Amino acid sequence: MEEWLRAIVPVWAAQGREILLIARNAARDPPSGAIPVPTAARWPPLRPWRDRADARARVAAALARAPDAVLDLRASHCCGAVWFAMGGFGPARETSAPSARRRALQALEEDSLRIASAAVAPSPLVAAALREFAPALPLAILPLPLLAPVPDASGPDADALAGRRPLRIFFCGRDPHRHGLGPALLWFERIRRAFPQAILEVWSRGAARGPGVQHHGWSGGFRAALSRADLLIHPTAYDSFSLACLEAAAAGVPVLTTPHAGAAALLPPELCVTVARADADAAAGAALILLRSVAALPPAGRADLRARLRADHDLGRHADQLATFLASHPWNG
């Protein structure tokens, strides 16, 4: 969310819009063009009780400034706001039994949605959960944009498929459990049976070891490295969208993920295939088919796919669509 704010706020500010950032740490390195409004409850000091108190403080700050529209990103229980479910919604995103804090945050999200004027979903996956909970609420599906340019990938190609060079497979997921680092290692092990020289490059906070595995940590660099990627594997348990999948596909890299990745329904089938997270053998078979089909695409066909994805997920277009939706649901305070 922070990266999204850093990208979209300057676009709106350049259009002459006044953007108030109302948050606990709003003054700590705010996005360029935002007017920080730091606000937080002094008591209680511990979460989850602090979360509702902070939400009340944010609503009070909004009431004092009377903005034209309020975009709620943190479940502020703000009547009449537009609620952007960027992180997803509903029980499907829980990969384990939720803690007391998590349950309290879920209740705050549900309360926020009940009094919202409208909602925005980043993918059809999230939209389905929102519609089930609040079927009468106005809803827009607004996929996330590319937040920075991506390079053109050179692979996969005949040399990689024939074993004349190592096949380079990428995994990018900050949360090793939710994004599936363990399953990714299993998928890679199965794929490596067909491509013994294959290399798996990992960007994650979790540790990754094994033959052919190169671990970069959560150090950045994934986006720029896509120029050398042949395949992205993303065995996520839940992703409301997944920018990693979008960035890979926009670079021309085929994506193998699960049906629980929100971006999967929005990517062209020529570049994205889904399989069950737990079925490593099926993943290996799907990877081989996907690699062969993408390698067989003519250069002009791949270039067209990249161009369409980059246009569909253009940052300026996204900013304009969201601003139009907010204007159609002005805040009534």
C-alpha positions in Angstrom: 0.0 0.0 0.0 2.8 2.4 0.8 4.4 1.9 -2.6 1.0 2.4 -4.2 0.6 5.7 -2.3 4.1 6.9 -3.3 3.2 6.3 -6.9 -0.4 7.7 -7.1 -0.2 10.7 -4.9 2.2 12.7 -7.1 0.0 12.0 -10.1 -3.0 13.5 -8.3 -1.0 16.4 -6.9 0.3 17.2 -10.4 -3.4 17.5 -11.5 -4.0 20.2 -8.9 -5.7 18.0 -6.3 -5.1 18.5 -2.6 -4.3 15.2 -1.0 -4.6 14.9 2.8 -2.8 11.9 4.2 -4.5 11.2 7.5 -2.6 8.5 9.4 -0.8 7.7 12.6 2.6 8.3 11.1 1.6 10.6 8.2 4.5 13.0 8.8 7.1 10.2 8.6 8.4 10.4 5.0 5.0 11.1 3.3 4.5 10.7 -0.4 5.5 13.6 -2.6 2.5 16.0 -3.0 0.7 14.7 0.1 -0.3 17.0 3.0 0.4 14.9 6.1 -2.1 15.0 8.9 -0.7 12.9 11.8 -3.3 11.7 14.0 -3.4 8.9 16.6 -5.0 7.9 19.8 -2.9 8.2 22.9 -4.8 5.5 24.7 -5.1 2.5 24.7 -1.4 1.8 23.7 -1.8 -1.8 22.7 -3.4 -3.4 19.6 -6.1 -4.5 18.7 -7.8 -2.0 21.1 -5.6 0.8 19.7 -6.9 0.2 16.2 -10.4 1.3 16.8 -9.2 4.3 18.8 -6.9 5.3 15.9 -9.8 4.9 13.5 -11.9 7.3 15.6 -9.0 9.8 15.6 -8.7 9.6 11.8 -12.4 10.1 11.3 -12.3 13.1 13.7 -9.4 14.6 11.6 -11.4 14.1 8.4 -14.5 15.8 9.9 -12.4 18.8 10.9 -11.2 19.3 7.4 -14.3 18.3 5.4 -12.7 16.9 2.3 -14.7 16.3 -0.9 -14.0 12.6 -0.8 -12.5 10.1 1.6 -10.7 7.0 0.4 -10.4 4.6 3.3 -7.4 2.3 3.1 -7.2 1.2 6.8 -10.8 0.4 7.9 -11.4 3.7 9.7 -15.1 3.1 10.3 -15.7 6.3 8.4 -19.4 6.8 7.4 -19.7 7.7 3.7 -16.1 6.9 2.8 -15.1 4.8 -0.3 -13.4 1.7 1.1 -10.5 0.3 -1.0 -10.0 -3.4 -0.1 -6.4 -3.4 -1.3 -5.4 -6.2 1.1 -8.4 -8.3 0.3 -11.5 -9.1 2.3 -13.2 -12.1 3.9 -12.2 -15.4 5.5 -10.6 -16.8 2.3 -7.4 -14.7 2.9 -6.7 -16.3 6.3 -4.1 -19.0 5.9 -4.3 -20.0 9.5 -6.5 -19.6 12.5 -6.8 -15.8 13.0 -5.4 -14.3 16.2 -7.5 -12.1 18.6 -5.9 -9.1 17.0 -6.7 -10.3 13.5 -10.3 -11.1 14.4 -10.7 -7.6 15.9 -9.3 -6.1 12.6 -11.7 -8.2 10.6 -14.6 -6.9 12.7 -13.4 -3.3 12.1 -13.2 -3.9 8.4 -16.8 -5.4 8.3 -18.1 -2.4 10.3 -16.3 0.0 7.9 -17.8 -1.7 4.9 -21.4 -1.5 6.4 -21.2 2.3 6.6 -19.2 2.9 3.4 -20.7 4.7 0.4 -19.0 2.4 -2.0 -16.1 -0.1 -2.3 -13.2 -0.7 -4.6 -11.8 -4.2 -5.3 -8.3 -4.7 -6.9 -9.4 -8.0 -8.5 -12.5 -10.1 -9.2 -11.4 -12.4 -6.4 -11.8 -9.6 -3.9 -15.0 -8.3 -5.6 -16.7 -11.7 -5.1 -16.0 -11.6 -1.4 -17.3 -8.0 -1.1 -20.4 -8.7 -3.1 -21.2 -11.7 -0.9 -20.9 -9.6 2.3 -22.6 -6.4 1.0 -24.5 -7.2 -2.2 -26.2 -3.8 -2.5 -23.0 -1.7 -2.0 -21.8 0.1 -5.2 -18.6 -1.6 -6.2 -15.8 -1.0 -8.8 -13.1 -3.5 -9.8 -10.0 -1.4 -10.3 -6.9 -3.5 -10.8 -3.6 -2.2 -9.4 -1.3 -0.4 -11.8 2.4 -0.9 -12.7 4.1 1.3 -10.2 7.3 1.6 -12.2 8.5 0.6 -15.6 9.5 -3.1 -16.2 12.1 -4.4 -18.7 11.4 -6.6 -21.6 12.3 -10.2 -20.8 14.4 -12.1 -23.4 13.2 -15.6 -22.3 11.9 -18.2 -22.4 13.5 -19.4 -25.6 14.6 -22.5 -27.5 18.1 -22.5 -25.8 16.6 -22.7 -22.3 14.1 -25.4 -23.3 16.9 -27.4 -25.0 19.2 -27.1 -22.0 21.8 -25.0 -23.8 21.5 -22.5 -21.0 20.1 -22.6 -17.5 16.4 -22.0 -17.2 15.9 -19.1 -14.8 12.8 -19.3 -12.6 11.8 -16.5 -10.2 9.9 -16.5 -6.9 8.9 -13.2 -5.3 6.9 -13.1 -2.1 7.6 -11.2 1.0 5.6 -13.5 3.3 7.1 -17.0 2.9 4.0 -18.7 4.4 1.2 -16.9 2.6 3.0 -16.4 -0.7 4.2 -20.0 -0.7 8.0 -20.2 -0.5 7.8 -23.8 0.7 5.5 -24.9 -2.2 7.7 -22.9 -4.6 10.8 -24.9 -3.6 8.8 -28.1 -4.2 7.5 -26.8 -7.6 11.1 -26.0 -8.5 12.4 -29.4 -7.5 9.9 -31.1 -9.8 10.6 -28.7 -12.7 14.3 -29.3 -12.2 13.8 -32.9 -13.1 13.2 -31.8 -16.6 15.7 -29.0 -16.5 18.7 -30.1 -14.4 20.5 -26.8 -14.9 17.5 -24.7 -13.8 18.1 -21.9 -11.3 15.5 -20.5 -8.9 16.1 -16.9 -7.8 14.2 -16.0 -4.6 13.1 -12.7 -3.2 11.5 -13.3 0.2 11.9 -12.7 3.9 12.0 -16.5 4.3 15.2 -18.5 4.0 15.6 -20.6 0.8 18.3 -23.2 0.3 19.0 -26.1 -2.0 20.5 -27.1 -5.3 20.1 -24.3 -7.9 18.6 -21.9 -5.4 19.8 -18.3 -5.3 18.4 -16.3 -2.3 18.3 -12.5 -2.6 16.4 -11.8 0.6 13.8 -9.1 0.5 16.3 -6.6 -0.9 14.5 -5.3 -4.0 15.9 -5.9 -7.4 13.1 -8.2 -8.6 11.6 -5.8 -11.0 14.9 -5.0 -12.8 16.0 -8.6 -12.8 12.9 -9.6 -14.8 14.9 -9.1 -18.0 16.7 -12.4 -17.4 13.6 -14.4 -16.1 12.1 -17.3 -18.0 9.2 -18.1 -15.6 7.7 -16.8 -12.4 6.2 -19.3 -9.9 3.9 -17.9 -7.3 2.1 -20.6 -5.3 0.2 -18.2 -3.1 -2.4 -19.2 -0.6 -4.0 -15.8 -1.0 -3.2 -12.6 -2.8 -5.7 -9.9 -3.3 -3.9 -8.9 -6.4 -0.1 -9.7 -6.7 2.0 -7.0 -8.3 4.8 -9.6 -8.8 2.5 -11.5 -11.2 1.5 -8.4 -13.0 5.1 -7.1 -13.3 6.4 -10.5 -14.6 3.6 -10.7 -17.2 4.1 -7.1 -18.3 7.8 -7.9 -18.9 6.7 -10.9 -21.1 7.6 -13.5 -18.4 5.1 -16.4 -18.2 3.4 -16.8 -14.7 2.5 -20.0 -13.0 0.4 -19.3 -9.9 -2.7 -20.5 -8.1 -6.4 -19.6 -8.5 -6.0 -17.6 -5.2 -3.9 -14.9 -6.9 -6.2 -12.0 -7.7 -4.2 -11.0 -10.8 -4.5 -14.4 -12.4 -8.0 -13.6 -13.7 -6.7 -10.4 -15.3 -3.7 -11.7 -17.1 -3.8 -13.0 -20.6 -4.0 -16.9 -20.7 -1.0 -16.9 -23.1 1.1 -15.7 -20.1 -0.6 -17.1 -17.0 -1.7 -20.5 -15.9 -3.1 -21.6 -12.5 -2.6 -24.9 -10.7 -3.4 -26.2 -7.2 -0.8 -25.0 -4.7 -0.3 -28.5 -3.2 0.2 -30.3 -6.5 3.8 -30.0 -7.4 3.7 -32.6 -10.2 0.8 -30.7 -11.9 2.8 -27.5 -11.5 5.8 -29.0 -13.3 3.6 -30.3 -16.1 1.9 -26.9 -16.5 5.2 -25.1 -16.4 6.6 -27.2 -19.3 3.5 -26.5 -21.4 3.5 -22.8 -20.6 7.2 -22.4 -21.3 6.9 -24.1 -24.7 3.9 -22.1 -25.7 5.5 -18.7 -24.8 8.8 -19.7 -26.4 6.8 -20.4 -29.6 5.1 -17.0 -29.7 6.5 -14.7 -32.5 8.3 -11.7 -31.2 5.5 -9.4 -32.4 3.0 -11.4 -30.5 4.9 -11.2 -27.2 5.4 -7.5 -27.8 1.7 -7.0 -28.3 0.9 -8.8 -25.0 3.4 -6.7 -23.1 2.0 -3.5 -24.7 -1.6 -4.3 -23.9 -0.8 -5.2 -20.2 1.2 -2.0 -19.8 -1.6 0.1 -21.2 -4.3 -1.6 -19.2 -2.3 -1.1 -16.0 -1.0 2.3 -16.7 -0.5 4.4 -13.5 -2.1 7.5 -14.9 -5.1 5.6 -16.2 -5.5 4.0 -12.8 -5.3 7.3 -11.0 -7.9 8.9 -13.3 -10.3 6.0 -12.9 -10.1 6.0 -9.1 -10.5 9.8 -9.0 -13.6 9.6 -11.2 -15.1 6.9 -8.9 -14.4 9.0 -5.8 -16.0 12.0 -7.4 -19.1 9.9 -8.1 -19.3 9.0 -4.4 -18.5 12.3 -2.6 -18.1 12.2 1.1 -21.2 13.3 3.1 -19.4 13.5 6.4 
